[in-house]
């Protein structure tokens, strides 16, 4: 582990000039001269460099192809557009920084009129080739978001990807906004807090999201280049509430506590074998899932009372042992009491897992290098009797040890329709859980609850039958849960409009179906509590 420091990351003063190569060296540092950043922001604004307008340049078909790592359709669309409407600044910016293709110097100058080519080189955005063209040095693209507190857009800089480079990624690659980072930002609880920590910030995207809810954010990373790019992104987007610190894991925040900790840690399980690349953005340097285990065991020491940690992780299924059982064991070993809610979203077999992460590094299927790396991954899994790898979301909260929350669940497949992300739903579930566990059964019977607005009831009948053979509550948002119900619970849920107490509803159902009211309460209340925990039922107040 590297020596930690509390100082701000070192920022390079200049860029580089390329002689004969397609792109600047991967280790080129990015300057953060604020005057130049202000000029860059002005040019991006003037060009209308937004997600919507960039996608409009090449259309849905090309956008879908880009997601498959195919930029040919987008390039052809831009060529055709250039023939009909001429060279547009936004098209030049998209060609350079999204597609990773060099442009003519005159076109780049027109796209960046305030910053100019010298300023772009000084910021490390581009390099000048011997043939007079301008090549991208980084990926710089618009990013739009919607959360529970509103919507907006930023520009995010990161290292050039596989398409632009034309070869595998370097081990010090700084990743941009990808599927995992969007998943994590989407589950962040939206309540206002004082302090937050982004552990392993990368390009800084989680720190930027945290700045929307926290008064002060600390962002750490073992990579100095990541910190420099993250600092560039914060300043480019006018965010000044983030403090950047260099160091490994929790070293830069030793002895400190935060109201919220968010992390997309380097959880990828990578063989510790010679010749296998170890990427800083995803590999923690430990065997198997030990890095994720270490986060489970350490994070509570850095939470304020009631503070919440949210992170992504992988966990191994070993020799038939349940992966979530292993995760539950990590929670029980936490040095400070925590509530735990772990949601496993997927399990991959060893071969599928290896393929996913070898491709992520830019090595192509069918090549000798791919086969060599796949063999190393499978050898590693076989040596440790790993039969599968789980992926999911983790939420830990420093809590009262007398009533710990313990939820370890498998919810594979798609989540519901959550336009503002899952964070608001998770927050509601936590609040509702806290509300109902504080009430004994008699108190709960005196409360009024309502059915969440996104929940529908589905009934199945045999032809000609009056009574349903199966009934299910389906959650349209949230985690898209499906809950089987019977006649009694269906009657209760259907009457939950906030007018009657739960006790009055159950008594009425008992009278209607001629059963003992006390027995029906004992049967239905635990199921009501589960529906409250899931956000299917909500307190009427």
C-alpha positions in Angstrom: 0.0 0.0 0.0 1.3 3.4 -0.9 2.1 6.0 1.7 -0.9 8.3 2.2 -0.9 12.0 2.3 -3.4 14.7 3.3 -2.2 17.2 0.8 -4.1 18.0 -2.4 -3.0 16.0 -5.4 0.0 17.4 -7.4 -1.3 19.1 -10.6 0.9 19.2 -13.7 1.5 22.6 -15.2 1.5 21.6 -18.9 0.5 19.1 -21.5 2.6 17.4 -24.1 3.3 17.6 -27.8 3.2 14.4 -29.8 5.8 13.7 -32.4 4.6 11.0 -34.8 2.4 9.0 -32.4 -1.4 8.9 -32.6 -2.0 9.9 -29.0 -0.1 11.4 -26.1 1.5 9.0 -23.6 -1.0 7.5 -21.2 0.9 8.9 -18.2 0.5 12.5 -19.3 -0.7 14.6 -16.4 -3.6 17.0 -16.8 -3.2 20.6 -15.8 -5.9 22.4 -13.9 -5.1 26.1 -14.6 -8.4 27.6 -13.6 -8.3 30.3 -16.3 -7.9 27.7 -19.0 -10.7 25.6 -17.5 -13.0 28.6 -17.5 -12.2 29.1 -21.2 -12.8 25.4 -21.9 -16.2 25.6 -20.2 -17.2 28.6 -22.2 -16.3 26.8 -25.5 -18.2 23.6 -24.5 -21.2 25.7 -23.6 -21.1 27.7 -26.8 -20.9 24.5 -28.9 -24.0 23.1 -27.1 -21.9 20.0 -26.1 -24.7 18.1 -24.4 -25.8 14.5 -24.3 -28.9 15.1 -26.3 -27.2 17.1 -29.0 -24.3 14.7 -29.4 -26.6 11.8 -29.8 -28.6 13.8 -32.3 -25.4 14.1 -34.5 -25.4 10.4 -35.4 -28.8 9.0 -34.3 -30.0 6.0 -32.3 -28.5 3.3 -34.5 -25.0 4.7 -34.3 -25.4 5.3 -30.5 -26.4 1.6 -30.1 -23.3 0.6 -32.1 -21.1 2.7 -29.9 -22.3 0.7 -26.9 -21.1 -2.4 -28.8 -17.7 -0.7 -29.2 -18.4 0.0 -32.9 -17.8 3.6 -33.9 -17.9 3.1 -37.7 -21.6 4.0 -37.9 -21.1 7.2 -36.0 -18.1 8.2 -38.1 -20.1 7.6 -41.3 -23.0 9.6 -40.0 -20.7 12.5 -39.2 -19.1 12.3 -42.6 -22.5 12.6 -44.3 -23.5 15.4 -42.0 -20.3 17.3 -42.8 -21.0 17.1 -46.5 -24.5 18.6 -46.0 -24.1 21.2 -43.2 -20.4 21.7 -43.1 -18.0 21.4 -40.1 -19.8 22.2 -36.8 -17.9 22.8 -33.5 -20.1 20.2 -31.7 -19.3 17.6 -34.3 -15.6 18.3 -34.0 -15.7 18.0 -30.2 -17.7 14.7 -30.5 -15.2 13.3 -33.1 -12.2 14.2 -30.9 -13.4 13.4 -27.4 -16.2 10.8 -27.8 -15.1 8.8 -30.9 -11.4 9.4 -30.2 -10.6 10.3 -33.8 -8.1 13.0 -34.8 -9.3 16.2 -36.6 -7.8 18.9 -38.6 -6.1 21.7 -36.7 -8.4 24.4 -38.2 -11.5 22.5 -37.2 -10.2 22.1 -33.6 -9.4 25.8 -33.4 -12.9 26.7 -34.5 -14.4 24.3 -32.0 -12.3 25.8 -29.1 -12.1 29.5 -30.0 -11.6 30.8 -26.5 -9.2 28.1 -25.3 -7.3 27.7 -28.5 -5.0 24.9 -29.4 -2.2 26.0 -27.1 -4.6 26.1 -24.2 -6.0 22.7 -25.1 -2.5 21.2 -25.2 -1.6 22.9 -21.9 -4.7 21.3 -20.3 -3.7 17.9 -21.6 -6.8 17.6 -23.7 -5.1 17.1 -27.1 -1.7 16.5 -28.7 -0.4 17.8 -32.0 0.8 15.2 -34.5 3.5 15.6 -37.1 1.0 15.7 -39.9 -0.7 18.7 -38.5 -3.7 17.0 -37.2 -5.0 17.2 -33.6 -5.4 14.0 -31.6 -7.4 13.5 -28.4 -5.3 12.9 -25.3 -8.3 12.2 -23.1 -12.0 11.3 -23.3 -14.2 14.3 -22.5 -17.9 13.8 -22.9 -21.2 15.2 -21.7 -23.0 13.3 -19.0 -26.6 13.9 -18.0 -28.3 12.7 -14.8 -31.6 12.7 -12.9 -31.8 12.1 -9.2 -34.4 12.6 -6.4 -33.3 16.2 -6.0 -33.5 17.2 -9.7 -31.6 16.9 -12.9 -28.6 18.4 -14.6 -25.5 17.7 -16.7 -21.7 17.7 -16.4 -18.7 17.2 -18.6 -16.5 14.2 -17.5 -12.9 13.7 -18.5 -11.2 10.3 -18.3 -8.5 8.3 -20.1 -9.0 7.3 -23.7 -10.7 3.9 -24.0 -9.9 0.9 -26.1 -11.6 2.2 -29.2 -9.5 5.4 -29.3 -6.3 3.7 -28.3 -6.6 0.7 -30.6 -5.1 -1.6 -28.1 -5.5 -2.9 -24.5 -5.8 -0.4 -21.7 -2.8 0.5 -19.6 -2.7 -0.6 -16.0 -3.0 3.0 -14.7 -6.1 3.7 -16.9 -8.6 6.1 -15.3 -12.1 4.9 -16.2 -14.9 7.2 -17.2 -18.6 6.8 -16.4 -19.6 3.2 -17.0 -22.4 0.9 -16.0 -21.1 0.2 -12.5 -20.6 3.9 -11.7 -24.1 4.8 -12.9 -25.5 1.9 -10.8 -23.7 3.3 -7.7 -24.7 6.9 -8.3 -28.3 5.7 -8.8 -28.5 4.0 -5.3 -27.1 6.9 -3.3 -29.6 7.9 -0.6 -30.8 11.5 -1.4 -31.0 13.0 2.1 -29.0 16.1 2.9 -25.8 15.4 5.0 -22.8 17.2 6.4 -19.8 15.1 5.3 -19.2 12.4 2.7 -16.3 10.2 1.6 -15.8 8.9 -2.0 -13.4 6.0 -1.4 -11.5 5.3 -4.6 -12.9 8.3 -6.6 -11.4 7.4 -10.0 -12.6 10.2 -12.4 -14.6 11.7 -9.5 -18.1 10.9 -10.7 -19.4 9.7 -7.3 -17.8 12.7 -5.5 -19.6 15.0 -7.9 -22.9 13.3 -7.1 -22.2 13.4 -3.4 -21.5 17.2 -3.7 -25.3 17.6 -4.4 -26.2 16.3 -1.0 -23.2 16.9 1.3 -21.7 20.1 2.6 -18.2 18.7 2.3 -16.8 15.8 0.3 -13.5 14.0 0.7 -12.4 12.0 -2.4 -9.4 9.6 -2.2 -7.5 7.5 -4.6 -4.3 5.6 -4.9 -3.8 7.0 -8.4 -2.4 10.5 -8.7 -3.6 10.7 -12.3 -7.2 9.8 -11.2 -7.1 12.6 -8.6 -5.9 15.1 -11.2 -8.7 14.1 -13.6 -11.2 14.2 -10.8 -10.0 17.6 -9.8 -10.3 18.8 -13.4 -13.9 17.5 -13.5 -14.9 19.2 -10.3 -13.4 22.6 -11.5 -14.8 22.2 -15.0 -18.3 21.8 -13.6 -17.9 24.6 -11.0 -17.9 22.4 -7.9 -15.6 23.6 -5.1 -16.8 21.5 -2.1 -14.6 18.5 -2.8 -11.2 17.8 -1.2 -8.9 15.4 -3.0 -6.5 13.2 -1.0 -3.9 10.7 -2.3 -3.6 7.3 -0.7 -4.7 3.7 -0.5 -8.2 2.7 0.8 -8.9 4.3 4.2 -5.3 5.6 4.9 -6.0 9.2 3.8 -8.9 9.4 6.3 -7.4 7.7 9.3 -9.4 8.6 12.5 -12.1 10.5 10.6 -15.8 9.7 10.4 -18.4 10.6 7.7 -22.2 10.8 7.4 -22.0 8.9 4.1 -19.4 6.8 2.5 -19.7 5.8 -1.1 -17.3 3.5 -3.0 -17.0 1.6 -6.2 -13.9 -0.2 -4.8 -11.5 -2.2 -6.9 -13.5 -5.3 -6.3 -12.7 -7.3 -9.4 -11.3 -10.8 -8.6 -8.1 -11.0 -10.6 -5.5 -13.9 -10.6 -2.4 -12.9 -8.7 -0.2 -14.5 -11.4 2.7 -13.2 -13.5 1.6 -11.7 -16.8 -2.0 -10.9 -15.7 -2.6 -7.1 -15.9 -3.6 -5.4 -12.6 -5.6 -2.3 -13.4 -5.6 0.3 -10.6 -9.3 1.2 -11.3 -10.6 -2.3 -10.6 -8.0 -4.5 -8.9 -7.3 -4.2 -5.2 -4.2 -6.4 -5.3 -5.6 -9.0 -2.9 -6.6 -12.6 -3.5 -10.2 -13.4 -4.4 -12.8 -11.2 -2.7 -10.5 -10.2 0.2 -10.6 -6.5 -0.8 -14.4 -6.4 -0.5 -14.2 -8.2 2.8 -11.7 -5.6 4.1 -14.2 -2.8 3.2 -16.9 -4.6 5.2 -14.6 -4.9 8.2 -13.2 -1.3 8.1 -15.9 1.0 6.9 -18.0 1.2 10.1 -14.9 2.7 11.9 -15.4 5.7 9.6 -19.1 6.3 10.0 -20.8 8.7 12.3 -23.7 7.3 14.4 -26.4 6.6 11.9 -24.0 7.2 9.0 -24.4 5.0 5.9 -21.9 3.3 3.6 -23.0 2.3 0.1 -20.8 0.4 -2.2 -20.6 -2.3 -4.9 -18.9 -5.6 -4.5 -18.2 -9.1 -5.7 -18.2 -12.2 -3.4 -17.2 -15.7 -4.2 -19.2 -19.0 -4.0 -16.7 -21.5 -2.9 -17.0 -25.3 -3.1 -20.8 -25.1 -3.0 -20.9 -22.6 0.0 -23.4 -19.8 -0.3 -21.7 -16.5 -1.2 -24.3 -14.4 0.7 -23.6 -16.5 3.8 -20.0 -15.5 3.5 -21.0 -11.8 3.3 -23.2 -12.2 6.4 -20.2 -13.5 8.2 -18.3 -10.4 7.3 -21.1 -8.2 8.7 -21.0 -10.1 12.0 -17.3 -9.5 12.3 -17.7 -5.7 11.9 -15.8 -4.0 14.8 -18.8 -1.6 15.3 -22.5 -2.5 15.2 -24.1 -2.0 11.8 -27.3 -2.6 10.0 -26.8 -4.5 6.8 -28.8 -4.7 3.6 -27.1 -6.6 0.8 -28.8 -7.1 -2.5 -27.2 -9.6 -4.9 -28.1 -8.7 -8.4 -26.3 -11.3 -10.4 -24.1 -14.5 -10.2 -21.6 -15.4 -12.9 -19.9 -18.7 -13.4 -16.1 -18.6 -13.5 -15.8 -18.7 -17.3 -18.4 -15.9 -17.8 -16.7 -13.8 -15.1 -13.3 -14.2 -16.6 -14.6 -13.3 -20.1 -16.3 -10.1 -18.7 -13.2 -8.7 -17.1 -10.7 -9.7 -19.8 -12.8 -7.9 -22.3 -13.1 -5.0 -20.0 -9.3 -4.6 -20.2 -9.4 -4.4 -24.0 -8.3 -7.9 -24.9 -10.3 -9.3 -27.7 -12.0 -12.7 -27.8 -10.3 -15.3 -30.0 -6.8 -13.9 -29.6 -4.0 -15.9 -28.1 -3.7 -13.3 -25.3 -7.4 -13.8 -24.4 -7.0 -17.5 -24.2 -3.8 -17.2 -22.0 -5.6 -14.8 -19.6 -8.8 -17.0 -19.5 -6.6 -19.9 -18.5 -5.0 -17.9 -15.7 -8.5 -16.9 -14.4 -9.9 -20.4 -14.5 -6.7 -21.8 -12.8 -7.2 -19.3 -10.0 -10.8 -20.1 -9.5 -10.2 -23.9 -9.6 -7.4 -23.7 -7.1 -9.7 -22.0 -4.6 -12.8 -24.1 -5.5 -14.7 -21.1 -6.7 -17.9 -22.1 -8.4 -19.5 -18.6 -9.0 -19.1 -14.9 -8.3 -21.9 -12.7 -7.0 -22.3 -9.0 -7.7 -24.5 -6.6 -5.8 -25.2 -3.5 -3.7 -24.2 -3.1 -0.1 -25.7 -0.7 2.4 -24.2 -0.6 6.0 -25.4 1.8 8.7 -23.9 2.4 12.1 -26.8 1.4 14.4 -28.2 0.5 17.7 -27.0 -3.1 18.4 -30.3 -4.0 20.0 -32.3 -4.0 16.8 -29.9 -4.7 13.9 -31.3 -4.8 10.3 -30.2 -8.0 8.5 -31.3 -8.3 4.9 -29.4 -10.6 2.6 -31.4 -11.2 -0.6 -31.1 -12.2 -4.2 -33.0 -10.0 -6.6 -31.6 -11.0 -10.0 -32.9 -9.4 -13.1 -34.1 -5.9 -13.9 -35.1 -3.4 -11.3 -38.3 -1.4 -11.6 -38.9 1.9 -13.4 -36.9 4.4 -11.3 -36.4 7.6 -13.4 -34.5 9.2 -10.5 -32.6 6.1 -9.5 -33.1 3.6 -6.7 -31.7 5.8 -4.0 -35.0 7.4 -3.1 -36.7 4.0 -2.9 -34.0 2.6 -0.6 -34.3 5.6 1.6 -38.1 5.1 1.9 -37.6 1.4 2.7 -35.1 2.3 5.5 -37.4 5.0 7.0 -40.4 2.6 6.9 -38.4 -0.2 8.4 -37.3 2.0 11.3 -40.9 3.2 11.8 -42.4 -0.3 12.0 -39.7 -2.0 14.2 -40.2 0.8 16.7 -43.9 -0.3 17.1 -45.0 -3.5 18.9 -47.9 -5.4 17.4 -50.6 -3.6 19.4 -49.2 -0.2 18.3 -48.9 -1.3 14.7 -52.5 -2.4 14.7 -53.5 1.2 15.7 -51.7 2.7 12.7 -53.0 3.6 9.2 -51.0 2.5 6.1 -51.4 3.0 2.4 -50.5 1.0 -0.7 -47.6 2.5 -2.6 -48.7 4.1 -5.9 -46.5 1.9 -8.1 -48.0 -1.4 -6.9 -50.5 -3.4 -8.9 -52.3 -6.7 -8.2 -52.2 -9.5 -10.7 -54.8 -12.4 -10.5 -54.8 -15.6 -12.5 -58.0 -17.7 -13.0 -58.7 -21.1 -14.5 -61.3 -20.7 -17.3 -64.8 -20.6 -15.8 -63.6 -20.2 -12.1 -64.9 -17.3 -10.1 -62.0 -17.5 -7.6 -58.4 -16.8 -8.6 -55.9 -19.6 -8.5 -52.9 -17.2 -7.8 -52.6 -13.5 -6.8 -49.4 -11.4 -6.9 -48.5 -7.9 -5.9 -46.1 -6.4 -8.4 -44.0 -3.4 -7.7 -43.6 -1.2 -10.8 -40.7 0.9 -9.4 -38.2 0.1 -6.7 -36.7 -3.3 -7.1 -39.6 -4.7 -9.1 -40.6 -7.2 -6.4 -43.3 -9.7 -6.9 -45.0 -11.0 -3.7 -47.5 -13.8 -3.7 -50.6 -13.1 -1.6 -53.7 -15.0 -0.4 -57.3 -13.9 0.1 -56.7 -12.4 3.5 -53.7 -10.4 2.6 -55.3 -9.3 -0.7 -58.3 -8.0 1.3 -56.0 -6.1 3.7 -53.9 -4.5 1.0 -57.0 -3.5 -1.0 -58.4 -1.7 2.0 -55.1 0.2 2.8 -56.1 3.7 1.7 -55.3 5.5 5.0 -58.9 5.6 6.2 -59.0 2.6 8.6 -56.4 1.3 11.1 -54.7 -2.0 10.4 -56.6 -3.4 13.4 -60.0 -2.3 12.1 -59.2 -3.7 8.6 -58.2 -7.1 10.0 -61.2 -7.3 12.3 -63.5 -6.6 9.3 -61.8 -9.3 7.2 -62.1 -11.8 10.1 -65.8 -11.1 10.5 -66.3 -11.4 6.7 -64.6 -14.7 6.3 -65.7 -16.0 9.7 -62.3 -16.6 11.3 -60.8 -15.7 14.7 -59.6 -12.1 14.6 -56.6 -12.7 16.9 -55.4 -15.6 14.8 -55.7 -13.5 11.6 -53.8 -10.7 13.2 -51.0 -13.1 14.2 -50.9 -14.4 10.6 -51.0 -11.1 8.8 -48.9 -8.7 10.9 -45.5 -10.3 10.0 -46.5 -10.1 6.4 -47.5 -6.5 6.7 -44.2 -5.7 8.3 -42.4 -7.4 5.3 -44.5 -5.3 2.9 -43.5 -2.2 4.8 -39.9 -3.1 4.6 -40.2 -3.6 0.8 -41.9 -0.2 0.3 -45.0 -1.9 -0.9 -47.0 -0.6 2.0 -46.2 2.9 3.5 -47.2 4.8 6.7 -50.2 7.0 5.7 -48.4 10.0 7.5 
